[in-house]
């Protein structure tokens, strides 16, 4: 029994099964190269303040988080054995990784990391109009909500695990949706300037959407057949206990990211209001 708890069906150890898929490796390499070229180009123009080492470190950490989530044993364990592992992967590629990537391209650096031919193509009238719509906060909010809720519907979840193309599509949409929301929360969208209070409300609203998924997983019986039918029980977890842990992982991660972002933004809003009150005190009318 102890052996069955640690050895997969094929006789290999799932804790040491790495997946060196060429698609994630190629994607990460291309994105890293584009970022490095843009970062160096901006520094070469005498603006190391806009292309700083901390920003490069944040971007590199974001790529590392996504790469490890997709290619480490976490991927294999999440696909075959544990919903909690798969949920951890989803939180890393759909939330933590995009947050770090967006923190790494704050300000003008975001334009410099886009290759010039692609940037010229995107600046044409029709692509620019499409990007203007896609870049609106409500579009990113709806897209993230649909992606986060939709892929955890049992039918969609099971189809993604059965079909590699659908599974890759799931991961790509999670990364894209995560980038979309974090660029608004961090205020990194040109010509869209939400106040700190609005960005705090935006992050809090996303947190509430995530809590819907988390609560469904917490309250329902095991939803996904792949984990219910798996005879090998890693860590000795039953399907029900595994699903509850997946729910808690999702809730905890989004408290640390979305809820913390909302709190910090609201704190900044209150500080701004207080500073404005000190700079421009109201004169109350005296007694008549």
N, C-alpha and C positions, 0 to 999 in steps of 0.2 A: 504493500500500500504506500509506503513512503517513497518507493521508487516510482510508482505510478504518478505520484504527486509532482514529480520533478522532471519526468521524461515524457516527451511528446510521442505521438503515435508512430512516427517514423524512427524512433529510437534516439533522436537527437535531443539535446538539452535546449529547451525553448529560451532559457535565460542567456544563452550565448549565440543565438541565431541572428546574425546580422544580414540585412538585405541590401546588397550593393546595387540597387536599381540604377540604370544609366540615366533615366529621366530626371530624378531629383538631383543627381550629381551634376548633370549638364546644366540644369536650371540654376542651381546654386553657383556654379562656376561662372556662368554668363552674367548673372546679377552682381556677383562679387567683382568681376572685371569692370563692368560698367560703373559701379560705384567708385572703385579705385581710380579710374580715369577721370571721372567727374570731380572727385575729391582733390586729386592732384592738380587738375586744371584750375579749380577755384583758388587753391592755395598759391598756384603760380601767378595768379592775378593780384597777389598781395592781400588776400583775405583769409588768413589762417583762423580768424575768429569765427568765420562762417563755415569753415571746414576743419574743425578741431579734432584732436585725438579722442576726446570723450565721445563725440558723435560717431567717429569711425568705429570705436569700440562697441558702442551700442548696436550699430548696424551689423558688425561681425557677430555679436552675441545673438542677434535675431536670426541670422542665417544658420548659426550653429544650433540654436534651439530647434528650428524647423528641420534641419538636416538630421539631427539625432532622433527627433520624433518620427521621421519617416523611414530611417534606415537602421536604427538600433533594434535590439530585441523587443523593445516596447511595441513595435509595429506587428511583429509576428505573434506576440502574446495577445495583443488586442484583437487581432483578426481571428485567432483560433480558440483562445482560452478564457480571457477575462474582459468583461465590459468595462471594469474600472480602469484597466490599462488602455483600452481604446478611448475612453473618455479623457484620460490624461493626455493622450496623443492629440485629440481634438482641441483641448484647451491650449496646448502648446502651439499648434499650428494656426488656430483661429483667433488667438487672443494674445498670448505672451510674445510669440514671435513677431506678429505684426506691430505690436506696441513698440518693441525694440527697434524694428526696422524704421518705423515712422519717427521715432526719437532720433534716429541717425541721419534723417534727411530733412531736418527742420530748416525752414527758410529757403533762400535761393539755391541751396545745395540740391534741392529736389529737382530743379531744372537741369543742373549740370550733370547729373548722373544719367539722364536720358540721352542716348546717342543722338547726335545732331541730325542724321537723316530721318530718324523716327520723330524727333521734335519738330522738324519742318513739316513732316506729313501731318502731324497732329494739329499744327497751327493753321491748316487750311480751313475754310469756312465750315464745311459740313462736319468734319471730325471735331472741330472746336465746339460746334453747336451740340453735338452728341455728348461730348465731355462736360459741357456746361450743365446739361441735365443730369448726367450720371454723378456729377460732383456735388449735387445738392444734398444737404443733410438728411432730409426726409427719405431720399432714395437710398442712401447708405443705411439708414435705420431699418427701412422695410426689407432691403436685401439681406442684411445680417439676420433679421428676425426670421425670414423665410428659410434661409440656409440653416440656421441653428435649430429651428423647430422641425423643418421639413426632413432633414437627413436623419432625425431621430424617430421619425414615424417607422414602425416596425417593417412595413413593406419596403420602403426606400432603404432602410438600414440593411435588411437582408439582401436586397438586390446589389447593393454596393459591395458586400462581402463576397457575393457569388461572381461578380463580373469585374475584372481588373480595370477595364476602361471606366466603368461607373465609379469605382473606388477612387481612381485618380481624379475624376471629375469632382467627386465629393471633396477631396483634399484641396483642389485648386479653388473651388468656390469658397471654402472656409478661409483660405489665406486671403483671397481677394476681398471677401466681406469684412474680414478683420482689419485689413489695410484701410478699407473705406470708412469704417467708424472711427478708427484711431486718428486718422488725419483730421477729422472734425473735432474730436475731443481735445487733441493737442493744438488745434488752431493752425493747421498747416495747409489750408486751402486758400489759394489766391482769390481775392475779391469776395471771400465769404468770411466775415468777421463776426462770429457770435460772441456775445458777452460771456464773462466767466460764469454768470448765473445760468445762462441758457445752456452752456456746455456742461455744467454740473447736472442740470435737469436731463439733458440728452444722455449722459452716462448713466444716470440713475434709471431712466426709462429702459435702457438696454439691459441693465441689471435685472429689472423686473421681468423682462422677457425671458432671460436666462433662468430665472427662478421658476417660471412656469414649467419649463422642461425638467428642471431639477426636481420639482415637487411631484410631477407625474411619475418620474422614475422612482422616487422615494415611496410613493403610496401604492403603486400598481404591483401586481404579481409580475414575475419575470417576463419580459416582452420579446426577447430575441431568441429565436430557435437555436442559433449556432452555439449559444452558451448553455442553454437548457439541455441540448442533446450531447454536449461534450462530456465523454466519460472521464477524462482526466481533469481532476479538480486541483488546479494550482493553488497553493497556500491553504488548501483545505476549505475553500470558500464554496458555499452552495450558490446556485444562481440568484436566489433572493438576496443573500448577504452581499454578493458581488454587485448587484444592481444598486443596493442601498449605498455602498461605498462609492459607486460611480456618481450617484446623486450628490453625495457629500463633497466629492472632489470638485464637481462642477460648481457647486455653491461656494465652496471655500476659495477656489481660484478667482471667481468673479467678484467676490468680496475684496480680495487683495488687489485686483486691477480696476474694474469698473467702479466699484463702490468707493475705493480709496481715491480714484481720480475725481469722482463727484465731490467727495468731502474736501479735497485739496482745492478744487476750483471754487467751491462755495466759500471756503476760508479766504481765498484771494478776493472774491467778490465782497465779502464783509470788510476786509482790510481796505479795499478801494473805497467803499462807502464811508468808512470811518475817516480815511484820509481826506476825502472830499468835504466831509462835515467840518474837519479842522481847518481846511483851507478856506472854506466859504461858510462860516457859521451863520445860522439864521438869527435874525434879530427879532425877538419876540416882542409884540406890542406891550407896552406898560399898562398898568391899571388906569382906568379912566377916573 
